[in-house]
Amino acid sequence: MTEAQAKAQGRQVKVGRHRFAANGKALAQGEPESMVKMVFDAGSGELLGAHMIGAEVTELIHSVAIAQTMEATEAELMHTVFPHPTLSEAILESTLDAWGRAINH
């Protein structure tokens, strides 16, 4: 679900973004022009949707699909181990950003 779709349904949302320009693996690969955006329900923390743009994001989208299938919340994603350095850290960073706790901007 997009941010606009969630708002159209009357949901209060929290949105987090992470640009790959702050991701060590993306920088090492020379692909910093990518980003991840996560959309959460502000009240329940439910993951509503995600947008991923750029190189190799097809390797990441399954993680978000699994999280949605399992009805994961932001708290569960924040407590998931994302190895370093990996592109998948962008999922964690965008989740943290939605809740004002981002580490790498």
N, C-alpha and C positions, 0 to 999 in steps of 0.2 A: 504494500500500500504506500502511496506517496504521501508526502506531508500535506499536500492540497486535498487529497482524498480523505485523509484523517480529519482535517479541519472541517471539510464539508459534511462529515458525519457528526460534527459537534464535539469532537474529541479535543482535549487539551493535549498538546504534544511537546516533547522535548526532542530536539534534533542535535546531533553531533556530527562533526565533519573532521576528517583528517586528510591532509594533503600529503602525498608521497614525497614531497620535497623535504619532509621531516622524518622520513623512514630510511634507516641505514641501508637496508637491502636494495630498495629502489634506487638510492643514490649510487650504490656500488654497481648496479646494473645499468646505470645511465638512463633510467626511466622515471624521473621525478615528476612528470606531468600527469599524475594519476591522483584519484581521490576516492574516499569511501564516505558515504553519508548514511547515518542510521537514524531511524524515526521510531520513537517510543511513545507509548501512552504515558502522560505525565503522572497520572494517579496510580496506576497499577505497575508501571515499569515494563509492561508487555512490549515486546519487539513487534512493531507494526510493519516495518519494511526497511529496505536498504537500497541504496544506489551505489554502484561501483563503476568507475570510469577509468580506463587506461590499460596499460600493458599488464598482462597476466592476471587480471581480475577474475577471469574464468576459473582460475585455480582457487579462488576464495569464496565464490558465491555459494558453494555447497555448504560451507560452515554456517552461513546465515539461514539457508533453507532448513538445515537440521535444527538450528536454534528455534526457528519459527514452528517447526513441526512439534518440537518438544515443549512449546509454549514457554520458552526461556524468558526471564526478565533481565533487566539491566544489571541487577545485583549478581545474578548467576553468570552473566557474561564477564562482569568485572572480576569474578573469582575464578575464571577459567585461565589456564596457563596457555599463553601464546609465546612460542619460542622466539628467541632473539639471536640473530637478526633474521626476521622473516617479513614478508609482505603482510601476513595475517595479523601482525601487530596493529595494522591500521583498523581492524575491526575493534580491537580493544580500545585503541586511542579515540576512535570516533564515539564509542560507547561512553568512555570517561568524559569526553568533551560535552556530551549531551547533559551530563550531570555536574558540569563545572569542575571536573577532576583530571583533566588531561595532563599528561606528563610531558609529551613532546609535541610542540606546535609546529 
